[in-house]
Amino acid sequence: MKRITKAIIPAAGLGTRMLPISHAVPKEMLPIVDLPAVYYLVEEAVKSGITDILIITNRDKDAMEDFFDLSVEYSTALAAKGKTKEAARLKEIADMANIYFLRQKETKGLGHAVGRARSFVGDEPFAVLYGDDIVFSDSPVCRQMMDVYEKYGKSVVGVKPVPIEQVQKYCSLKVEPIDGEDRVTLCTDMIEKPKPGWEFSNLSILGRVLLTPDVFDIIDALEPGAGGEYQLTDAMAKMARADGVMALEYIGDRYDMGSKLGFLKANIVKGLEHPETGDELREFLRSLAETL
Ligand code: UTP
């Protein structure tokens, strides 16, 4: 079985739920305290053993490329001011992984975005970390998914239950239990943004999938699906109906950085953990809570 060393981060969406800010700042570059959302995705991949990461961007998202690059001028200026620790941290970020960028020239959907990665991926299984889904967990979710792949040798989708009335915003999975497994099931079908009454269950894919390379032929043959976009879910549904794919209810807290509430929650959680802000933020939140 081939080792998984490559990941894709599709980050070329329009980010309409985060307008107006996303008009000028890519939502993947919105900060969680002092690090952009996309940093956490790269960190999760690297901690899982991924060495090569392709970020799918568009013409308005150069800030991501700048963040993972090293500005010699900036680092020299920091060093001249004696800020060697800060300069070293920037170098550390630039050296995290081999990071590649590719522009999706038209925003035609997540399936289309992943399809652009074919020549980067080649004939290997690979992870996909959706650009706006941040997960805080002890064991990186990508690693949890790789463990399932190594056991079953099939594509894996990362799932969580969502309130049934919200499943229409996501996708809905048909799953069968597996003897001896608690959090892993076999997914035999799925539907993107189901109309009321069409849901299989309240299990949805949230932010992480690990795919075998046969998905690319399926993506190439896709017709536009929900919202007129080429949906990755439609490609994975074909794989699920043909052979089954594994569904892992992963362990971790997910924050949707593409939504205003998810952005605020992630900042509060990380702000409470941060050594420079934790104590005062806790005090502030306590006094604020008394007024609510
Ligand atoms: P979303 O549907 O959550 O992102 O896609 P979006 O389209 O930016 O969101 P809204 O609804 O307009 O606010 C899931 C992931 O797929 C990427 C997005 O950047 C996001 O990380 N994506 C989506 C692409 O890379 N290309 C696309 O054509 C569509």
Residues whose N, C-alpha, C, O or C-beta is under 5 A from the ligand:
A	BS01	UTP	P10 A11 A12 G13 L14 G15 T16 R17 M18 I56 E106 T107 K108 G109 L110 A113 Y130 G131 D132 G258
